[in-house]
Amino acid sequence: MSDDDMGAIKKDVTGEDETGKTGDIESAPPEGFELSSTRGPYTTHNGPFFHKVTDDGFWHGVRVQRRHCNSQGIAHGGMLMSFIDGLLGTAVWRATRGVGLTVRLNSDFLSSARPGEWLEGTARVTHAGRSVVFCEGELYVGARSVLKASGVFKLMHRHGEKA
């Protein structure tokens, strides 16, 4: 395998070019968004993610990076689904103050997100039962809808609590 082939593979796998740069776009999030620092290791690795809370609800956002993309240069569907899963989980926590585990996640991909674009979304609970919560959310780039999702979450009970 030639050095050129190895360089192409490295760029595809790591996102780094021949200088070792990843091509990540570094720019501040829109006004009102703050860095999310209380996420688990998987989500933190996929970020950085940001959040804001307004009188109308809450929002999560991320600047799409090259490493978030598939071979077509658009945000990978798995990345979008991971992002909306966290967003729906936040809606569950905000509505119930309980941690929810994803039971089902349905996603409709409506358009794409490209490197450098600001992707943001919000979610809401549509029904909360004693142990199961239903919710829906949507991701946007500007006014363009990128993904709509609905989910079902099982509420986790703390040690010692009755189910």
N, C-alpha and C positions, 0 to 999 in steps of 0.2 A: 504494500500500500504506500502511495506517495505521501510526501509531506503535505501537499495540497489536500489530499483526501483526508488525512488526519486532522488538518485544520478545519475542514468543513464539518467533520464529525464532532470536533470539540465545540464548534460554534453551535451546532444543532443541539448538543447535549447540555452544554453549560450556559449558552447564550453569550459566551465570550468571543470577541474577535481576536485577531492575531496579536493585538496589543494587550490582551487580558481584560479589556473593558467589556462590560456586560451590555451596554447600550441602554441601561435603565434611564428613564427620564426622571430627572429630579426637579420637581417643582412643588411649591407649597400647595396644600389642598385649598379648596374654596373657603371663603370666610365662614367662620363658625364651626368648622370641623377640627377636632382634636385627635391626636394619635391615640389609638386604642391600645392600652397596655395590659389589659387583664384577660387576654386570650390564651388558649392552650398552645402548646408547642407547634402542632401541625398548622394551625391558623396563623400563628405569628410567622412561621417560616414562609407562608404564602403571601404575606403582606408586603409592605406595611398597610394596615387598614386604619381607617379614621371613622369617627362618629360625631354626631351632633344631636342635641335634643332641642326641640322647639315646642311652642304651645300646641302645634298641630301633630306632634309625634316625634319619632326619632328616625335618623338616617345613618346608614353606613356608607363609606366610600373608599375607593382605591384608585390610584393612578395606574392604568394598565401598562405593564412593562413587557418587554420582549419575552422575558422568561415565563410570562403568563400565557403565551401564545402557542398555537399549533403550527404545523408546517405551512399553513396558508397565510400566516402572519396576522391572525385574528385571535382574540381571547379564546382559549381552549374551553370547550363545553364543560369539562370537569372542573376547571377553575371557577366558572360561572356558577355551577351547581354547588360547589363548596362555599362560595361567597353567599349565595342565597340561603343555604342551609344554616349558616351562622346568623344571618339576618332573621330568619324565621325563629330560630332558637332564642334570639334576643327578644322577639315579640312575646314568646311564651314566658320567658323570665319576667319581663316587665308587667305582664298581665296577671301572673300567678305567684311570682316570687319563688317559683320552683324551677328546678333544672329539668329540661325535657330531652329525652333521647328520640332521635328521628326513627319513626316507624315506617313512614312512607313520604316520598318526595316526588312530586310530579312537576316537570318543567316543560315549558313551551319556549323554544328559541325563536325570537321574532326578528332580530337583526344582529349585527356583529359589533364588537368593540375592538378598537385598534390601539397599538402602543401609543402612549401619550394622552389618550382620552381619559377623562375623569368619568368613572363608572360609579353610580350611587344608587341606592335603593332604600325602600322602606317596606315594612310589613305590619300586618295586624292580625289579631286573633279573631276568628269568626265564631268560634264556640269553644268554651272551656268546660269540660266535665270534671268529675272528681279525679280521674286518673289519666284522661286523654284530652289533648288540646288540638283543635283544628285551626290552621292559619293560612294566610296567603300573602304574597309579596311580589314586588316588581323591581327590576333593575332598569336604569336609564343611563343614556349618554345624552346630556342636555334634555330636550323634550322627546327624544327618540327612545321608544321602548325596546329594550334588548332581550329581556327574559321575564316571563311571568311564571310563578310557581305556587303550588299549594302543598301543604304538608300536614302530616299527623304526627304528633309527638306524645310519647308516654311520659307522664310525670314521674320523676324519681322521688322517693321518700327518704328522708334522713333516717339514720340509724335510730331505732327505738320508736319511730312513729308507726302507727297502724296504717295499713294500706287502705 
